């Protein structure tokens, strides 16, 4: 077995942490790993085939409407043992709503040499009251670092309440033109506007609610989230800890992008296929560009007092030639 001054665990069994000569600490009612989600997805597609309209041989209008509701409550045990030493959990359910609407216009000319697709796209997403608690704690010998007796306990925890809103609007179009019987040219472009907003209410735990051992005292704090005690603690159940409002961080980022594409395609004529003894052959050259959304992550960095700092991250972009 492990030495008496190290952690030990029996998966799903005991919750004692020995701390050398100072006795054992018992973790009260740890939060078991769990993930719960309820989802509702609705999609409505309407398609109007208008046939020949003026100089167009075919014309089609399509509407695609979507809605997704997701309710989530999770908890995770990250230390990989039967002890609940490092983890996070949602003390209550939180919800995410997504709405989308797209209108497409598709058609071709009377000769079928020109084909086009154009449309508009809108998306809105909202996550409300995502309350997340993170925690870690355990014994360690601070005698060589801090002027506290060996076998002190450290607790690290904070609570965040996150609300987000994401919006996107796009207009796009693509046109394909048969330059000859065997050569097709395609060009398209998409204009996208996006806005990402996040607010984070940060809460600091009341250290007096972490444990109920009268022989152990709270002696120091680091960045409003790490707390050191002068001996083994008898933790109060994690879901009974008390948190007080500390600070709010907000971030707002908007992005606008043009993403074009071009393509040439050559299909070998029958005579060429005969001479090369092939059933079919095609050559093409394509250029396209795209991007993946940026956003705001207010919990990535913290000030020296533990307050969250909103931090933007840029979109990822790519250019592809094939």
N, C-alpha and C positions, 0 to 999 in steps of 0.2 A: 504494500500500500504506500500512499504518499506520506512524507514526513508530517509531523503534527502541526507544523507551522505553514503548511501549504493547503490550497483548496482541495477538496475531494468531492466527488459526486457519484451518486447512483441514479442513473437516468430514471426519472419519474419517481424517485424514492425520497431520501432525506433531504432536508434543506438546511443543514448545519454547516457553518464555515468555521473551522477551528482557527484560533488566533493565538497559538503558543500557550504560555502560562496564563493568559488572561481569560481562558475559557472559550466557549463557542458562541457564535452569533447565529441566530435562527432567522431565516428569511420568512417573513409572514405573508401568506397568501400571494405567491408570485403570480404574475400575469402569464397564463399559458399561451403559446403561439396559436393564433387563430386568424382566419380571414373570412369575413362575411360580406357578401355583395348581393344586392337585389337590382335587377336591370329591367327596364321597359324600353323596347325599341319599336318605333312605328315608322313606316315608309309608305308614301303615297306617290304613285307615278301616273301621270296623265299624258296621253299621246294623241295628238291630232294630226292625221294625214290628210292634207288639203289637196293632194294631187297636183295637177297643172295649174299654175298661177302666173299669168302674164307670160314673160319670156322664160319662166322656169318650168322645166318638165315635171319636177317633183318638188314639193315643199312640205316640211314637217316641223311641228312645234311640240316640244316635250317639256313637261314640268316634273321635277323630282323634289319632293318635300320630305324631310327627315326630322325625327325627334328621338333623343336618347336620354333617359333618366337613369342615373346610377346612384344607389345609396351604399355606402361603404362603412364598415367598422372592422378594424384590424388590430392585431397585436403581434409582435415579433420578439423572439428570444434569440439574441445574436451571439451569445457566448459559446453555443454549441455543447452545453452541458445540461445536467439536470437542475442546475442552480439558475435562478433568474437574476443574473448579475448585470447583464447588458441587454437593453431592449427598448422598445417603444410601443405605444398603443394609443388607440383612440378611446377616450372615456365615453364618447357618445357617437352616434351615427352622424355622418355628414353626407351632403348630396351634391351631385354634379348634373347639370342640365345642358344639353347640346341641341341647337336648332340649326337647320340648314335648308336653303332653298336654291334651286338651280333652274334656269330657263334656257333651253337649247333651241336653236333655229338651224335646220339642216335642209339643203336643197342642191339641185343641179340644173344646168341649162338644158335647152331643148335638144342639143346635140350630144349631151352627156360628156362634153369635153371639160367642163368646169364643175367642180363640186366644192361645197363650202359648209363649214360649221362655225357658228358663232353663238355667244351666249353670255349670261351673267350668273355669278355665283355669290351667295351670302352665307356666312357662318357666324354663330354666336355661341359662346360657352361660358358658363358661370359655375363656380364652385363656392359654396357658402358654408361658413362656420366649420372649417376643417380644423378641429382641435386635436393636437398631437402632443403627447408627453413622451419625453426621452429620459432614460435613467441608466445609471451604472453605479455600482458600489462594491466595496470589498475591503479587506484588511491589507495593510502594508506597513513595513517598518520605516517610520519617518525619522528615526533617531539620528541618522547621519545627515538629514536635510533640514528638518525642522526641530525646534527645541521641544518636541513632544515625545512622550514615552513610546517605545516600540510597541507595535500592535494597535496603532491608531486606526480609525476607519475613515474612508473618504466616500462621499456621496456626490454624484454629479447628475443634475437633473434640471430640466426646464420645460416649459409648456409654451406652445405657439398656437395662435388662432389665425388661420389663413383664409383670406377671401380673394378670389381671382375672377377676372373678366377678360375674355379673349374675343376679339372680333376680326373678321376678315371679309373683304369684298374684292371681287375680281371680275374683269371683263376680258374675254378672249375671242380669238377668231383664227380660222385656218382655211386656206384655199388651195385646192389642187387643180392643176391645169395640164392637160395633155398637149404638149408642144408638138409632138408628132404621134404617130401610131405607137411608137415604141419608147418615147421619152416623156416622163412625167415630172413636173416641177411642183413642189409643195412649199408653202410658206405659212408661218403662223406666228402669233405673238400673244402674250398674256400680260395684262397689267394687274398687279395685286397691291392692295393696301391692307395692312394689318395693324392692330393695336393690342398690346399686352399690358394688363394692369394687375398688380398684386399688392395686397396690404397684409402686413404681418403684425399682429399684436403679440408682444412677448411678455411672458409671465415668469417671475422668479418664485421659487418655492420658499415657504416659511420654514427655516431649519428646525424650529421647535416642534413641527408636526412630523418630522421624519422618524423619530424614535422615542421610546418611552422608558429608557433605562435611567433611573435617577442617579446612578453612579457615573454616568458618562455625560460630558458636557461638550457643547459646540464651541470650538476654539478659533476657527478661522474660516474665511470664505475667499474664493478666487473667482472673479468675474461674475459674481451674482449667480453662479450655477454650480460651483464646486464647493463642497463643505467638508471640513475636517473635524473629526471628533477625537477626544483624548482617550478613547478606549472602545471596546466592543459595544455595539449598539443593538438595541432590540427594536427592529424596524416596525413602524406602524404599517399596516397593509398599504401597498402602493396606491391603490385607488382611493385611499383616505388622506393622502397628502394634500396640503393646502397651498395654493399658488396665488400670488398677488401681482397685479398689473405692473409692468416695468416700463415698457416703451413701445412705440409703434413705428414700423418702417413701411414706406410706400414706394413703389416703383412703377413707372409708366413709360412704355416704349412704343413708338410707331415706326413702321417700315413700309417703304414703297419700292416696288421692283418691276422692271420690264424684263421678260424672259422670252426671247425670240427663238425660232427654229426655222431651218431651211433644209430641203432635201431634193436631190436629183435621183431619178431611178430610170435605168435603161433595161428594157426587156429585149432579149435577142430575137430577131425575126426568124421565121421558119427556115429560110434558106441557110442562115448561119447555123442553125441547129442541125440541119441535114449534113452540112459539110463537117461539123464537129462530132456528128453521131451522138447528139444529146437530145433528151426529151424537153428540157427547158434550161434557161440560163438567164441570170439577172445580175446587174451591177448597180450599186447605189452609193451615194455620198450624202451624209447627214451631219448637220451641226445643230446642237440644241443646248440650252442653258436652263438652269433651275436653281432653286434655293430652298433651304430648310429654315423654318422660322427661328428668329431669336426670341428673347424674352427677358424676364426679370426674375431673379432668385434672391429674395431678401434675407434668407437664412444662411447664406454661404459664409459671410464674414461677420465679425462682431467687433465692437469697440472694446477698449480695455475694461470698461465696466460691464461688459456682457451684452450691450444693446445691439440688435441686429442692424446691419448696413445693407440697403438694397444694392444689388449688383447686376448690371446688364450683361447679357451675353449676345454677341452678334450673330446674325444669320450665317448659316453655312451655304456657300455657293459652289456651283460646279459648271464647267463648260465641257461638252462632250463632242468629239469629232469621230465619226465612224465611217 
